[in-house]
Amino acid sequence: MADLAYDLGQATRHQTPPRPATQQPRWECPQDGWLKCNTDGAFYDRSGQGATGAVLRDSSGNFIRGSAKWYDHCLDALIVEALACRDGLRLAIQFGARRVWLESDCQQLIQLWQAGSNQRSTIATVLQEIRELSLEFF
């Protein structure tokens, strides 16, 4: 009887199902005829310095061109992320790209971009410059 009670207890005991492996976001190719520009910024709080990086890839995922730039004086990480987008668009223009999909992993930057020009943030002037640069593309 003790064995039966033990077996029932084991069978009805809540077991946590194994967790599925978390799926990492994957890089997506742009459509044919487009280039994708991935950007990123790094901010060094102690020194107030930062760096930006940008990579252009075609619709097959092939590397086209890349850039990196160092900034001696930065306010915060958000400004460096915005500068990375601006630098990425400049890279695409230098290459002669006509259709560019710009991608950043900075959620705050994306939200400020979507808010449009009617906002006051530390990156408002950089966002305006990005808007002006985007007019180079069709």
C-alpha positions, 0 to 999 in steps of 0.5 A: 500500500505504501508503494501505491501511495508513493507511485500516486504521489509521484504521478500527480506531483507537478513537474516543471516541463523542460524549458524550450531553448530560447530562440535568438533573433536572427539577421534577416536579409533585405529584399532584392535591390535593397541593402541593409545597414546594421548599426551599433554604438558603444559608450564608455561611461568613465571616459565619456567616449564612444564608438560607432560601427556600421555594416552594409550587406546585400539581399544575399547577406554578402558583406558590402562595406563597413565602417567604425568611428571613434568619438572622444566626447559623448554625452551618453549611450543614446547619442552614440547609438544615434550617431551610429545610425547617422554614420551608417547612412553616410556609409550607404550614401558614399557607396551609392546605395539607393535603397537602404534598410537601416537597423538598430537594436536601441529601442529608445532610439527607435521610439524617439524616431517614431515620435517624429520631429515634435519631441525634445530629446538629447538626440533631436538634432541627430535625428533631424540629420538622419531624416535629411540624409534619408532624403538621399534614398528613394 
